[in-house]
Amino acid sequence: MKYFEIEYISAGNREKIIIPSVHKIEAIKTFQAKSLGFMVKAEEISEPFTYKIEVAKVKLKTFLTAKKIPLEPYIAALQQIAVMLNAGLPINTCLKDVIKTSDHKRLKEIFSTVLLEVESGTSMSISMQQFRDEVGNISIAMLDLGEKTGSLDESIKKLAEILQEVHDNRMKLKKATRYPITVLFAMVIAFSFVITLVIPQFQAMFVEYQTTLPFPTLVLLWIEAAIREYGILVLAGAALLSFILSIAYKKSAAFKLLFDKYMLHVYIVGKVIYLSMIGRFIYVFDRLVSSGIPLVEALKTSIDIVENSYLRERLREIIDAIEEGKSLTEGFDSTNQFESMIIQMISAGETSGSLNNMLEKITTIYRNKYSYLVDNVSVMIEPLLIAGIAGFVLLLALGIFLPMWSIADAVGGI
């Protein structure tokens, strides 16, 4: 983005206005559209300090409050823009209509800002970059792709399809994990209730009869004392630790890489992340290659949408291999992230010239694997839930009934 200072005469007075634009001619056209007066001269200047302040404010606000906008209204807006562009309407008219019809406040703000910059001569992809944290890397990459190829409507349509598939996968995962999370939450509530309200009543009885307490009872009493004395501190410490880890994840590339690598080894969660990220990468790569995008450019765009930084770094080895003169198959094999069957399919597609067909089949394989895993999450978690419930009941039973038997023996001996 460049900045142009335009000096003009209005009502006999010399005035100045600063207009951001990608080109001097576009800045002059923008000034003329404003009908402010007679232009005297226009010259390029460095970025004004006031603009730097505004940019800093926007970045600070984004850092403190930004979160990705909901996919449903965003997908609907993209589909609307794609249909209107395909009908031959200019992009600024499409954006105005989306702003008018959208019910999502933040989405309106984003598209309003984009509209102002587009009308000043900035491309849509560049205008959207300031909202990268909210709309995601895939949006910027697909918009840039559409502008470079001259098929913005098709790129936005494909972007909507990609985001729709991502949204559907998330909904599947939420639906599959709803039952285990509900059971786990109920267990925590029940355990806390028994520990804080029931156990203290029995403690008075144990003290009165001077009963020797067994180990399970001592464990329950220790947990009750810890919750009563340090419960608030534990919650505050957990919240503080979560905040620190969140900041470290955003600011430290090394910590993010280490954390993302660890998450891939977590039971069930790691598989879900791996299949969703790799499946998304293959899907987008297939779409871009089928659109005629050069191989390296398609790989760069596809890799940018992978949110796991460890997987993203490994996938970049494919680009390095190709730039060294190796084949696509060798690049995929060098990452150590794909099973031999996938490597053989890519090799067959690359050799026979039917890479698109093979990528479609690989996309289907990963989609089926992800769907199977998500559909069976409850079944895979059930053994852990059953073990947790069994341990919870056993600890309560031993902690309460063992000393009660001792009390009964003591009473019977009197």
The 8 nearest C-alpha neighbors of each residue, nearest first, counted from 0:
[[1, 21, 20, 19, 2, 121, 22, 125],
 [2, 0, 20, 21, 19, 3, 22, 43],
 [1, 3, 19, 44, 43, 18, 20, 46],
 [4, 2, 43, 18, 42, 17, 44, 5],
 [3, 5, 17, 42, 41, 16, 43, 18],
 [6, 4, 41, 16, 15, 40, 3, 17],
 [5, 7, 15, 40, 39, 14, 38, 41],
 [6, 8, 38, 39, 37, 14, 13, 36],
 [9, 7, 13, 37, 12, 36, 14, 11],
 [8, 10, 36, 12, 11, 13, 7, 37],
 [11, 9, 12, 8, 36, 13, 37, 35],
 [10, 12, 9, 8, 13, 14, 36, 7],
 [13, 11, 9, 8, 10, 14, 7, 36],
 [12, 14, 8, 7, 9, 11, 6, 15],
 [15, 13, 7, 6, 8, 12, 9, 16],
 [16, 14, 6, 5, 7, 4, 17, 13],
 [15, 17, 5, 4, 18, 6, 14, 7],
 [18, 16, 4, 3, 5, 2, 19, 15],
 [17, 19, 3, 2, 26, 20, 16, 4],
 [20, 18, 2, 1, 3, 0, 17, 26],
 [21, 19, 1, 22, 26, 120, 119, 0],
 [20, 22, 0, 1, 121, 120, 23, 25],
 [23, 21, 25, 24, 20, 26, 1, 120],
 [22, 24, 26, 25, 27, 3, 20, 21],
 [25, 23, 27, 26, 22, 28, 29, 20],
 [24, 26, 28, 22, 23, 27, 120, 29],
 [27, 25, 23, 29, 24, 28, 20, 18],
 [26, 28, 30, 24, 29, 25, 31, 23],
 [29, 27, 25, 31, 30, 26, 32, 24],
 [28, 30, 26, 32, 27, 31, 25, 119],
 [31, 29, 27, 33, 32, 28, 26, 34],
 [32, 30, 28, 34, 33, 29, 27, 35],
 [31, 33, 29, 30, 34, 28, 35, 27],
 [32, 34, 30, 31, 35, 29, 36, 28],
 [35, 33, 31, 32, 36, 30, 37, 29],
 [34, 36, 33, 9, 37, 30, 31, 7],
 [35, 37, 9, 8, 34, 7, 38, 10],
 [36, 38, 8, 7, 39, 9, 35, 34],
 [39, 37, 7, 40, 6, 36, 8, 5],
 [38, 40, 7, 6, 37, 8, 41, 5],
 [39, 41, 6, 5, 38, 42, 7, 4],
 [42, 40, 5, 4, 6, 3, 43, 39],
 [41, 43, 3, 4, 44, 5, 40, 23],
 [42, 44, 3, 2, 4, 41, 45, 1],
 [45, 43, 2, 3, 42, 4, 46, 1],
 [46, 44, 47, 2, 43, 1, 3, 48],
 [45, 47, 2, 48, 44, 50, 51, 1],
 [48, 46, 50, 49, 45, 51, 44, 2],
 [47, 49, 51, 50, 52, 46, 53, 45],
 [50, 48, 52, 51, 47, 53, 46, 54],
 [49, 51, 53, 47, 52, 48, 54, 46],
 [52, 50, 48, 54, 49, 53, 55, 47],
 [53, 51, 55, 49, 50, 54, 56, 48],
 [52, 54, 50, 56, 55, 51, 57, 49],
 [53, 55, 51, 57, 56, 52, 50, 58],
 [56, 54, 52, 58, 53, 57, 59, 51],
 [57, 55, 53, 59, 54, 58, 60, 52],
 [56, 58, 54, 60, 55, 59, 61, 53],
 [59, 57, 61, 55, 60, 56, 62, 54],
 [60, 58, 62, 56, 61, 57, 55, 63],
 [59, 61, 57, 63, 58, 62, 64, 56],
 [60, 62, 65, 58, 64, 59, 63, 57],
 [63, 61, 59, 60, 64, 65, 58, 57],
 [64, 62, 60, 61, 59, 65, 58, 66],
 [65, 63, 61, 60, 62, 66, 59, 58],
 [66, 64, 61, 62, 63, 133, 67, 132],
 [65, 67, 133, 68, 64, 132, 61, 62],
 [66, 68, 133, 134, 132, 69, 65, 135],
 [67, 69, 133, 66, 70, 134, 73, 106],
 [70, 68, 71, 72, 67, 73, 74, 103],
 [69, 71, 73, 72, 74, 68, 166, 162],
 [70, 72, 74, 73, 69, 75, 166, 163],
 [73, 71, 75, 74, 70, 76, 69, 103],
 [72, 74, 70, 76, 75, 71, 77, 69],
 [75, 73, 77, 71, 159, 76, 72, 70],
 [74, 76, 72, 78, 73, 77, 79, 71],
 [77, 75, 79, 73, 74, 78, 97, 72],
 [78, 76, 74, 80, 79, 75, 159, 81],
 [79, 77, 81, 75, 76, 80, 156, 74],
 [78, 80, 76, 82, 77, 81, 75, 83],
 [81, 79, 77, 83, 93, 78, 82, 84],
 [82, 80, 152, 78, 84, 156, 79, 83],
 [81, 83, 85, 79, 80, 84, 78, 86],
 [82, 84, 86, 80, 85, 81, 88, 93],
 [85, 83, 88, 87, 81, 86, 152, 82],
 [84, 86, 82, 87, 83, 152, 81, 88],
 [87, 85, 83, 84, 88, 82, 81, 89],
 [88, 86, 84, 85, 89, 83, 82, 90],
 [87, 89, 84, 83, 86, 90, 92, 93],
 [90, 88, 92, 91, 93, 87, 84, 83],
 [89, 91, 93, 92, 94, 88, 84, 80],
 [90, 92, 94, 93, 89, 114, 95, 118],
 [91, 93, 95, 90, 94, 89, 96, 88],
 [94, 92, 90, 96, 91, 80, 95, 83],
 [95, 93, 97, 91, 96, 92, 98, 90],
 [94, 96, 92, 98, 97, 93, 91, 99],
 [95, 97, 99, 93, 94, 98, 100, 92],
 [96, 98, 94, 100, 99, 95, 101, 76],
 [99, 97, 107, 95, 96, 101, 100, 94],
 [98, 100, 96, 97, 101, 95, 107, 102],
 [99, 101, 97, 98, 96, 102, 95, 76],
 [102, 100, 98, 103, 97, 99, 107, 76],
 [101, 103, 104, 100, 107, 72, 106, 99],
 [104, 102, 106, 101, 105, 107, 72, 73],
 [105, 103, 107, 106, 102, 108, 101, 109],
 [106, 104, 108, 107, 103, 109, 68, 110],
 [105, 107, 109, 103, 108, 104, 110, 73],
 [106, 108, 98, 104, 110, 105, 109, 111],
 [109, 107, 105, 111, 106, 110, 112, 104],
 [110, 108, 106, 112, 111, 107, 113, 105],
 [109, 111, 113, 107, 112, 108, 114, 106],
 [112, 110, 114, 108, 113, 109, 107, 115],
 [113, 111, 115, 109, 114, 110, 108, 116],
 [112, 114, 110, 116, 126, 111, 115, 117],
 [115, 113, 111, 117, 112, 116, 110, 118],
 [116, 114, 118, 112, 113, 117, 119, 111],
 [115, 117, 119, 113, 118, 121, 114, 126],
 [118, 116, 121, 114, 120, 119, 115, 122],
 [117, 119, 115, 116, 120, 114, 91, 121],
 [120, 118, 116, 117, 20, 121, 29, 115],
 [119, 121, 117, 118, 20, 25, 21, 116],
 [122, 120, 117, 116, 119, 21, 20, 126],
 [123, 121, 125, 124, 117, 126, 120, 116],
 [122, 124, 126, 125, 117, 127, 121, 113],
 [123, 125, 142, 127, 143, 126, 139, 122],
 [126, 124, 128, 127, 122, 123, 121, 139],
 [127, 125, 123, 113, 124, 128, 122, 116],
 [126, 128, 124, 125, 130, 129, 123, 113],
 [127, 129, 131, 130, 125, 126, 139, 124],
 [128, 130, 127, 131, 126, 125, 132, 58],
 [131, 129, 128, 133, 127, 132, 134, 109],
 [130, 132, 128, 135, 134, 133, 129, 136],
 [133, 131, 130, 135, 134, 67, 66, 65],
 [132, 134, 67, 130, 131, 66, 68, 135],
 [133, 135, 131, 132, 67, 138, 130, 68],
 [136, 134, 131, 137, 132, 133, 138, 139],
 [137, 135, 139, 138, 304, 131, 140, 303],
 [136, 138, 304, 140, 135, 139, 141, 303],
 [137, 139, 141, 136, 140, 135, 142, 134],
 [140, 138, 142, 136, 137, 124, 141, 143],
 [139, 141, 137, 143, 138, 142, 300, 144],
 [140, 142, 144, 138, 143, 139, 154, 137],
 [143, 141, 145, 124, 139, 144, 140, 138],
 [144, 142, 140, 146, 124, 141, 145, 139],
 [143, 145, 141, 147, 142, 146, 140, 148],
 [146, 144, 151, 150, 154, 142, 148, 143],
 [147, 145, 149, 143, 144, 148, 151, 142],
 [146, 148, 144, 145, 149, 143, 150, 151],
 [147, 149, 145, 150, 146, 144, 151, 292],
 [150, 148, 146, 147, 145, 151, 144, 152],
 [151, 149, 145, 153, 152, 148, 154, 146],
 [150, 152, 145, 154, 153, 146, 149, 155],
 [153, 151, 81, 155, 84, 150, 154, 85],
 [152, 154, 156, 150, 151, 155, 157, 81],
 [155, 153, 145, 151, 157, 156, 152, 141],
 [156, 154, 158, 152, 157, 153, 81, 151],
 [155, 157, 153, 159, 154, 158, 81, 78],
 [158, 156, 160, 154, 159, 155, 161, 153],
 [159, 157, 155, 161, 156, 160, 154, 162],
 [158, 160, 156, 162, 74, 157, 161, 77],
 [161, 159, 157, 163, 158, 162, 164, 156],
 [162, 160, 158, 164, 163, 159, 157, 165],
 [161, 163, 165, 159, 164, 160, 166, 158],
 [164, 162, 166, 160, 161, 165, 159, 167],
 [163, 165, 167, 161, 166, 162, 168, 160],
 [166, 164, 162, 168, 163, 167, 169, 161],
 [165, 167, 163, 169, 164, 168, 162, 170],
 [168, 166, 164, 170, 169, 165, 163, 171],
 [169, 167, 171, 165, 170, 166, 164, 172],
 [170, 168, 172, 166, 171, 167, 173, 165],
 [169, 171, 173, 167, 172, 168, 174, 166],
 [172, 170, 168, 174, 169, 173, 175, 167],
 [171, 173, 169, 175, 170, 174, 373, 176],
 [174, 172, 170, 176, 175, 171, 177, 169],
 [173, 175, 171, 177, 172, 176, 170, 178],
 [174, 176, 172, 173, 177, 376, 171, 373],
 [175, 177, 173, 179, 174, 178, 180, 172],
 [178, 176, 174, 180, 175, 179, 173, 181],
 [177, 179, 181, 180, 176, 182, 175, 377],
 [180, 178, 182, 181, 176, 177, 183, 377],
 [179, 181, 183, 177, 182, 178, 184, 176],
 [182, 180, 178, 184, 179, 183, 177, 185],
 [181, 183, 185, 179, 180, 184, 186, 178],
 [184, 182, 180, 186, 185, 181, 179, 187],
 [183, 185, 181, 187, 186, 182, 180, 188],
 [184, 186, 182, 188, 183, 187, 189, 181],
 [187, 185, 183, 189, 184, 188, 190, 182],
 [186, 188, 190, 184, 185, 189, 191, 183],
 [187, 189, 185, 191, 186, 190, 192, 184],
 [190, 188, 192, 186, 191, 187, 185, 193],
 [191, 189, 187, 193, 192, 188, 186, 194],
 [192, 190, 194, 188, 189, 193, 195, 187],
 [193, 191, 189, 190, 195, 194, 196, 188],
 [192, 194, 197, 190, 191, 196, 195, 189],
 [193, 195, 191, 198, 223, 192, 196, 190],
 [194, 196, 192, 193, 223, 191, 197, 198],
 [197, 195, 193, 192, 194, 198, 199, 200],
 [198, 196, 193, 200, 199, 194, 195, 201],
 [197, 199, 201, 194, 200, 196, 202, 193],
 [200, 198, 202, 201, 197, 196, 203, 195],
 [201, 199, 198, 202, 197, 203, 204, 196],
 [200, 202, 204, 198, 203, 199, 205, 197],
 [201, 203, 199, 205, 204, 200, 198, 206],
 [204, 202, 206, 201, 205, 200, 207, 199],
 [205, 203, 201, 207, 202, 206, 208, 200],
 [204, 206, 202, 203, 208, 210, 207, 209],
 [205, 207, 209, 203, 204, 208, 202, 210],
 [208, 206, 204, 205, 209, 203, 210, 202],
 [207, 209, 210, 205, 206, 204, 406, 409],
 [210, 208, 206, 207, 205, 211, 204, 406],
 [209, 211, 208, 205, 212, 406, 405, 206],
 [212, 210, 213, 209, 402, 405, 205, 206],
 [211, 213, 210, 402, 216, 217, 214, 205],
 [214, 212, 216, 215, 217, 211, 402, 401],
 [213, 215, 217, 216, 218, 212, 398, 219],
 [216, 214, 398, 218, 217, 213, 397, 394],
 [217, 215, 398, 219, 218, 214, 213, 212],
 [216, 218, 214, 220, 219, 215, 221, 213],
 [219, 217, 215, 221, 216, 220, 222, 214],
 [220, 218, 216, 222, 221, 217, 223, 215],
 [221, 219, 223, 217, 222, 218, 224, 216],
 [220, 222, 218, 224, 223, 219, 217, 225],
 [221, 223, 225, 219, 220, 224, 226, 218],
 [224, 222, 220, 226, 194, 221, 225, 195],
 [225, 223, 227, 221, 222, 226, 228, 220],
 [224, 226, 222, 228, 229, 223, 227, 221],
 [227, 225, 230, 223, 224, 229, 228, 222],
 [226, 228, 224, 225, 230, 229, 223, 195],
 [229, 227, 225, 226, 224, 230, 231, 232],
 [228, 230, 232, 225, 226, 231, 227, 233],
 [231, 229, 226, 233, 232, 227, 228, 234],
 [230, 232, 234, 233, 229, 235, 226, 228],
 [233, 231, 235, 229, 234, 230, 236, 237],
 [232, 234, 236, 230, 231, 235, 229, 237],
 [233, 235, 237, 231, 236, 232, 238, 230],
 [236, 234, 232, 238, 237, 233, 231, 239],
 [235, 237, 233, 239, 234, 238, 232, 240],
 [236, 238, 234, 240, 235, 239, 233, 241],
 [237, 239, 241, 235, 236, 240, 234, 242],
 [240, 238, 236, 242, 241, 237, 235, 243],
 [241, 239, 237, 243, 242, 238, 236, 244],
 [240, 242, 238, 244, 239, 243, 237, 245],
 [243, 241, 245, 239, 240, 244, 238, 246],
 [244, 242, 240, 246, 245, 241, 247, 239],
 [245, 243, 247, 241, 246, 242, 248, 240],
 [244, 246, 242, 248, 243, 247, 241, 249],
 [247, 245, 243, 249, 248, 244, 250, 242],
 [246, 248, 244, 250, 251, 249, 245, 243],
 [249, 247, 255, 245, 246, 250, 251, 244],
 [248, 250, 246, 247, 251, 245, 255, 252],
 [249, 251, 247, 248, 246, 252, 255, 254],
 [252, 250, 247, 254, 253, 248, 249, 255],
 [251, 253, 255, 254, 256, 250, 248, 249],
 [252, 254, 256, 251, 255, 257, 258, 248],
 [255, 253, 257, 251, 256, 252, 258, 248],
 [256, 254, 248, 252, 258, 253, 257, 259],
 [255, 257, 253, 259, 309, 254, 308, 258],
 [256, 258, 254, 260, 255, 259, 261, 253],
 [259, 257, 261, 255, 260, 256, 254, 262],
 [260, 258, 262, 256, 261, 257, 307, 309],
 [259, 261, 257, 258, 263, 262, 309, 256],
 [260, 262, 258, 263, 259, 264, 257, 265],
 [263, 261, 259, 265, 264, 260, 269, 258],
 [269, 262, 264, 261, 260, 265, 259, 273],
 [263, 265, 269, 262, 261, 266, 260, 268],
 [266, 264, 269, 262, 268, 263, 267, 261],
 [265, 267, 268, 269, 264, 270, 263, 262],
 [268, 266, 270, 269, 271, 265, 376, 379],
 [269, 267, 271, 270, 266, 265, 272, 262],
 [263, 270, 268, 265, 264, 272, 271, 267],
 [271, 269, 273, 267, 272, 268, 274, 263],
 [270, 272, 268, 274, 269, 273, 275, 267],
 [273, 271, 269, 275, 270, 274, 276, 268],
 [274, 272, 270, 276, 271, 275, 277, 269],
 [273, 275, 277, 271, 278, 276, 272, 369],
 [274, 276, 278, 272, 273, 277, 279, 271],
 [277, 275, 279, 273, 278, 274, 305, 272],
 [278, 276, 280, 274, 279, 275, 273, 281],
 [277, 279, 275, 365, 281, 280, 276, 274],
 [278, 280, 282, 276, 277, 281, 275, 283],
 [279, 281, 277, 301, 283, 278, 282, 284],
 [282, 280, 284, 278, 279, 283, 362, 285],
 [281, 283, 279, 285, 280, 284, 362, 278],
 [284, 282, 286, 285, 280, 281, 301, 279],
 [285, 283, 281, 287, 301, 286, 282, 297],
 [284, 286, 282, 288, 283, 287, 358, 281],
 [287, 285, 283, 289, 284, 288, 290, 282],
 [288, 286, 290, 284, 289, 285, 297, 292],
 [287, 289, 291, 292, 285, 290, 286, 284],
 [288, 290, 286, 291, 287, 285, 355, 292],
 [291, 289, 287, 288, 292, 286, 285, 293],
 [290, 292, 288, 289, 293, 287, 294, 297],
 [291, 293, 288, 287, 290, 297, 294, 296],
 [294, 292, 296, 295, 297, 291, 288, 287],
 [293, 295, 297, 296, 298, 292, 288, 287],
 [296, 294, 298, 297, 293, 299, 318, 321],
 [295, 297, 299, 293, 298, 294, 300, 292],
 [298, 296, 294, 300, 295, 299, 287, 292],
 [297, 299, 295, 301, 296, 300, 302, 294],
 [300, 298, 296, 302, 297, 301, 295, 303],
 [299, 301, 303, 297, 298, 302, 140, 296],
 [302, 300, 298, 280, 284, 303, 299, 283],
 [301, 303, 299, 304, 305, 300, 298, 311],
 [302, 304, 300, 301, 305, 299, 136, 137],
 [303, 305, 137, 302, 136, 301, 306, 300],
 [306, 304, 302, 303, 276, 307, 311, 280],
 [305, 307, 304, 308, 276, 311, 303, 310],
 [306, 308, 310, 309, 305, 259, 311, 276],
 [307, 309, 311, 256, 310, 306, 312, 259],
 [310, 308, 312, 256, 311, 260, 307, 259],
 [311, 309, 313, 312, 307, 308, 314, 305],
 [310, 312, 308, 314, 309, 313, 305, 302],
 [313, 311, 315, 309, 310, 314, 308, 316],
 [312, 314, 310, 315, 334, 311, 316, 309],
 [315, 313, 311, 316, 312, 317, 310, 334],
 [316, 314, 312, 317, 318, 313, 311, 319],
 [315, 317, 319, 314, 318, 313, 320, 334],
 [316, 318, 330, 320, 315, 319, 331, 314],
 [319, 317, 321, 315, 320, 316, 322, 295],
 [320, 318, 316, 322, 317, 321, 323, 315],
 [319, 321, 330, 323, 317, 325, 318, 322],
 [320, 322, 325, 324, 318, 323, 319, 326],
 [323, 321, 319, 324, 320, 318, 325, 295],
 [324, 322, 320, 321, 325, 319, 318, 326],
 [325, 323, 321, 322, 320, 326, 319, 327],
 [326, 324, 321, 320, 323, 329, 327, 330],
 [325, 327, 329, 328, 321, 330, 324, 320],
 [328, 326, 330, 329, 331, 321, 325, 317],
 [327, 329, 331, 346, 326, 330, 345, 332],
 [330, 328, 332, 326, 327, 331, 333, 325],
 [329, 331, 317, 327, 320, 333, 328, 332],
 [332, 330, 328, 333, 329, 317, 334, 327],
 [331, 333, 329, 330, 334, 335, 328, 342],
 [334, 332, 330, 331, 335, 329, 316, 317],
 [333, 335, 336, 313, 332, 331, 314, 316],
 [336, 334, 333, 337, 332, 331, 338, 313],
 [337, 335, 334, 338, 332, 331, 313, 310],
 [338, 336, 335, 341, 339, 342, 332, 331],
 [337, 339, 340, 341, 342, 336, 335, 332],
 [338, 340, 342, 341, 343, 337, 332, 344],
 [339, 341, 343, 342, 338, 344, 337, 345],
 [342, 340, 344, 343, 339, 338, 337, 345],
 [343, 341, 339, 345, 344, 340, 346, 328],
 [342, 344, 346, 340, 341, 345, 347, 339],
 [343, 345, 347, 341, 346, 342, 348, 357],
 [346, 344, 348, 342, 347, 343, 349, 328],
 [347, 345, 343, 349, 328, 344, 348, 350],
 [348, 346, 344, 350, 345, 349, 351, 343],
 [349, 347, 354, 353, 345, 351, 346, 350],
 [348, 350, 346, 354, 352, 347, 351, 345],
 [351, 349, 347, 348, 352, 346, 353, 354],
 [350, 352, 348, 353, 349, 347, 354, 346],
 [353, 351, 349, 350, 348, 354, 347, 355],
 [352, 354, 348, 351, 355, 356, 349, 357],
 [353, 355, 348, 357, 349, 356, 352, 358],
 [356, 354, 358, 357, 353, 289, 285, 359],
 [357, 355, 359, 358, 354, 353, 360, 348],
 [356, 358, 360, 354, 359, 355, 348, 361],
 [357, 359, 361, 355, 360, 356, 285, 362],
 [360, 358, 362, 356, 357, 361, 355, 363],
 [359, 361, 363, 357, 362, 358, 364, 356],
 [362, 360, 364, 358, 363, 359, 357, 365],
 [363, 361, 359, 365, 360, 364, 282, 281],
 [362, 364, 366, 360, 361, 365, 367, 359],
 [365, 363, 361, 367, 362, 366, 368, 360],
 [364, 366, 368, 278, 362, 367, 363, 369],
 [365, 367, 363, 369, 364, 368, 362, 370],
 [368, 366, 370, 364, 365, 369, 363, 371],
 [369, 367, 365, 371, 366, 370, 372, 364],
 [368, 370, 372, 366, 367, 371, 274, 365],
 [371, 369, 367, 373, 372, 368, 374, 366],
 [372, 370, 374, 368, 369, 373, 367, 375],
 [373, 371, 369, 375, 370, 374, 376, 368],
 [372, 374, 370, 376, 375, 371, 172, 369],
 [375, 373, 371, 372, 376, 370, 175, 377],
 [376, 374, 378, 372, 373, 377, 371, 379],
 [375, 377, 379, 373, 378, 374, 372, 175],
 [378, 376, 380, 375, 379, 381, 175, 179],
 [377, 379, 375, 381, 376, 380, 382, 374],
 [378, 380, 376, 377, 381, 375, 382, 267],
 [379, 381, 377, 383, 378, 382, 376, 384],
 [380, 382, 384, 378, 383, 379, 377, 385],
 [383, 381, 385, 384, 380, 386, 379, 378],
 [384, 382, 386, 381, 380, 385, 387, 379],
 [385, 383, 381, 387, 386, 382, 388, 380],
 [384, 386, 382, 388, 387, 383, 389, 381],
 [385, 387, 389, 383, 384, 388, 382, 390],
 [388, 386, 384, 390, 385, 389, 383, 391],
 [389, 387, 391, 385, 390, 386, 384, 392],
 [388, 390, 386, 392, 387, 391, 393, 385],
 [389, 391, 393, 387, 388, 392, 394, 386],
 [390, 392, 388, 394, 389, 393, 387, 395],
 [393, 391, 395, 389, 394, 390, 396, 388],
 [394, 392, 396, 390, 395, 391, 389, 397],
 [393, 395, 397, 391, 396, 392, 398, 390],
 [396, 394, 398, 392, 393, 397, 399, 391],
 [395, 397, 393, 399, 394, 398, 400, 392],
 [396, 398, 394, 401, 400, 399, 395, 215],
 [399, 397, 216, 215, 395, 396, 394, 400],
 [400, 398, 396, 397, 401, 395, 402, 216],
 [399, 401, 403, 397, 402, 396, 398, 404],
 [400, 402, 404, 403, 397, 399, 398, 405],
 [403, 401, 405, 404, 400, 212, 399, 406],
 [404, 402, 400, 406, 405, 401, 407, 399],
 [405, 403, 407, 401, 402, 406, 408, 400],
 [404, 406, 402, 408, 403, 407, 409, 401],
 [407, 405, 403, 409, 404, 408, 410, 402],
 [406, 408, 404, 410, 409, 405, 411, 403],
 [407, 409, 411, 405, 406, 410, 412, 404],
 [408, 410, 406, 412, 407, 411, 405, 413],
 [411, 409, 407, 413, 412, 408, 406, 208],
 [410, 412, 408, 409, 413, 407, 406, 405],
 [411, 413, 409, 410, 408, 407, 406, 405],
 [412, 410, 411, 409, 408, 407, 406, 208]]
